[in-house]
Amino acid sequence: MNGQIPIFVYILATAGATFAVRLTPYYAKFLNKLPRFVGKCMRLLPIAALGPLVFPGVILDFSPQWYAGLAGIAASFLIAYKKGGMILPILSSVLVTYLVLLV
Protein backbone atom coordinates (compact mmCIF):
# COMPACT_ATOMS: atom_id res chain seq x y z
CA MET A 1 0.00 0.00 0.00
CA ASN A 2 2.98 2.33 0.55
CA GLY A 3 1.05 4.61 2.90
CA GLN A 4 -1.67 5.44 0.36
CA ILE A 5 -5.27 5.64 1.42
CA PRO A 6 -7.45 3.04 -0.36
CA ILE A 7 -10.00 4.44 -2.81
CA PHE A 8 -12.96 2.97 -0.90
CA VAL A 9 -12.12 5.26 2.06
CA TYR A 10 -12.63 8.28 -0.20
CA ILE A 11 -15.88 6.83 -1.50
CA LEU A 12 -17.18 6.16 2.01
CA ALA A 13 -16.17 9.65 3.21
CA THR A 14 -17.93 11.29 0.26
CA ALA A 15 -21.04 9.16 0.77
CA GLY A 16 -21.09 10.01 4.48
CA ALA A 17 -20.77 13.73 3.85
CA THR A 18 -23.53 13.67 1.23
CA PHE A 19 -25.80 11.64 3.49
CA ALA A 20 -25.24 13.99 6.44
CA VAL A 21 -26.04 17.09 4.39
CA ARG A 22 -29.25 15.57 3.04
CA LEU A 23 -30.36 14.17 6.38
CA THR A 24 -29.79 17.28 8.49
CA PRO A 25 -32.89 19.29 7.40
CA TYR A 26 -35.20 16.44 8.41
CA TYR A 27 -33.89 16.20 11.95
CA ALA A 28 -32.98 19.82 12.65
CA LYS A 29 -35.09 20.94 15.62
CA PHE A 30 -34.54 24.66 15.00
CA LEU A 31 -36.69 24.48 11.85
CA ASN A 32 -39.77 24.13 14.05
CA LYS A 33 -39.02 27.48 15.71
CA LEU A 34 -38.81 29.38 12.43
CA PRO A 35 -41.86 30.95 10.78
CA ARG A 36 -43.89 28.31 8.96
CA PHE A 37 -43.03 29.52 5.44
CA VAL A 38 -39.29 29.75 6.16
CA GLY A 39 -39.24 26.31 7.78
CA LYS A 40 -41.00 24.77 4.79
CA CYS A 41 -38.54 26.45 2.41
CA MET A 42 -35.61 25.10 4.42
CA ARG A 43 -37.04 21.58 4.28
CA LEU A 44 -37.52 21.80 0.50
CA LEU A 45 -34.08 23.26 -0.17
CA PRO A 46 -32.28 19.93 -0.82
CA ILE A 47 -34.93 19.02 -3.41
CA ALA A 48 -34.90 22.47 -5.00
CA ALA A 49 -31.12 22.36 -5.33
CA LEU A 50 -31.43 19.44 -7.76
CA GLY A 51 -33.11 21.63 -10.39
CA PRO A 52 -30.05 23.71 -11.31
CA LEU A 53 -27.95 20.55 -11.29
CA VAL A 54 -30.20 18.53 -13.59
CA PHE A 55 -31.79 21.07 -15.94
CA PRO A 56 -28.68 22.18 -17.90
CA GLY A 57 -27.86 18.55 -18.61
CA VAL A 58 -31.31 18.03 -20.08
CA ILE A 59 -30.65 20.61 -22.79
CA LEU A 60 -26.92 20.11 -23.29
CA ASP A 61 -26.93 16.29 -23.50
CA PHE A 62 -29.19 16.34 -26.55
CA SER A 63 -27.67 19.39 -28.23
CA PRO A 64 -28.67 18.57 -31.84
CA GLN A 65 -32.18 17.71 -30.65
CA TRP A 66 -32.41 19.87 -27.51
CA TYR A 67 -36.19 19.78 -27.62
CA ALA A 68 -36.18 16.04 -26.75
CA GLY A 69 -35.09 16.77 -23.18
CA LEU A 70 -37.63 19.54 -22.82
CA ALA A 71 -40.38 17.24 -24.09
CA GLY A 72 -39.36 14.68 -21.47
CA ILE A 73 -39.45 17.30 -18.72
CA ALA A 74 -42.85 18.53 -19.88
CA ALA A 75 -44.27 15.00 -19.86
CA SER A 76 -42.81 14.34 -16.44
CA PHE A 77 -44.20 17.62 -15.09
CA LEU A 78 -47.71 16.95 -16.39
CA ILE A 79 -47.89 13.42 -15.03
CA ALA A 80 -46.40 14.44 -11.67
CA TYR A 81 -48.87 17.33 -11.43
CA LYS A 82 -51.88 15.17 -12.25
CA LYS A 83 -50.97 11.89 -10.53
CA GLY A 84 -48.16 12.66 -8.09
CA GLY A 85 -45.62 10.05 -7.21
CA MET A 86 -42.18 9.62 -8.64
CA ILE A 87 -41.89 6.41 -10.63
CA LEU A 88 -44.48 7.16 -13.31
CA PRO A 89 -43.17 10.68 -14.08
CA ILE A 90 -39.60 9.37 -14.39
CA LEU A 91 -40.62 6.51 -16.67
CA SER A 92 -42.75 8.82 -18.79
CA SER A 93 -39.89 11.28 -19.11
CA VAL A 94 -37.53 8.56 -20.31
CA LEU A 95 -40.11 7.17 -22.74
CA VAL A 96 -41.07 10.55 -24.23
CA THR A 97 -37.43 11.62 -24.59
CA TYR A 98 -36.61 8.31 -26.30
CA LEU A 99 -39.56 8.60 -28.69
CA VAL A 100 -38.69 12.20 -29.60
CA LEU A 101 -35.10 11.18 -30.27
CA LEU A 102 -36.31 8.44 -32.63
CA VAL A 103 -38.19 10.93 -34.79
N, C-alpha and C positions, 0 to 999 in steps of 0.2 A: 504494500500500500504506500510506502514511502512517505507517510505523514499526510497523505491527501485525504480529504473528507469524501466518503462515498456519495455518489450522485443521489441515492435514495434519501439521504439526510436533507439535502436541499429540497427535494420534492416534498418530503414530510413537513419541513419548516414552512414552505410556501403554502401548502394545503392548510396547515394550522393557522397561519396568519389570515388567509382568506376566510376560513371558517369562523374565526373569532370576530372579524369585521362584520360578517353577515349575521352573526348570531346576536351581537351586542344590542341592536335596537329592539329586539323582542324581549329581552330580559332587563333592559335599563329601567330602573324604578323612577328616575327623575322625569321620564316622559309623561307620567301620570300627573305630575304637578304643573306641567305646562298648560297653556290654553289649549282647548280641544283641537282647534284647527292646526296649531303648530305641532302638537303631538302626533296628529294623523300624518302630517307632512313628513315628520321625522321617521315615522314607521314605513312610509312608502318610498323614502329616499333610495334604499338599495335597489328597489325595482325600477325606479325612474332613472337611475344611473345607467341601466342597461341600454336605454334608448340611444344615447349618443355613441355607445360602443358598437351597437349592432347596425343602426341605420346606414351609416356610410358604406359599410360592406355590402349592403343590399344593392346599392346603386353601382358601386365600383366593381363588384365581382362579375357583373354581367354587362360590362361596358358597351359592347356592340348592341346589345339588346337590353338596355337599362330598364326599360319598361316592364320586363319580366319580373324583376324583384318588386317593383311597385305594385304590380298586379297581385303578387303573392301576399304582400302586406295588406292590400285592400281586402282580399278575400279573408285573410285571417282576422282583420278588424271586424268585418261584418259578421262573421260567424261567432266571434267572441262576444260581440255586442248583443247579438240575438240569443245565443245559447249559453254563453259563459263557458267555464271550463278552460282546459289548456290543451288537451290532446287533440281534439277535433280542429281547433284553429291552426295548430301546428301542421297537422296532416293536410289540411286544406291548402295551407300556404305552400307546402312542398309540391302538392299535386298541381295547383294552378301555375306555379312558377315553371314546373316541368312541361306542362302543356303549352304554355306560352313560348317556351324555348324551342319546342318542336315545330312551331309554326314558322 
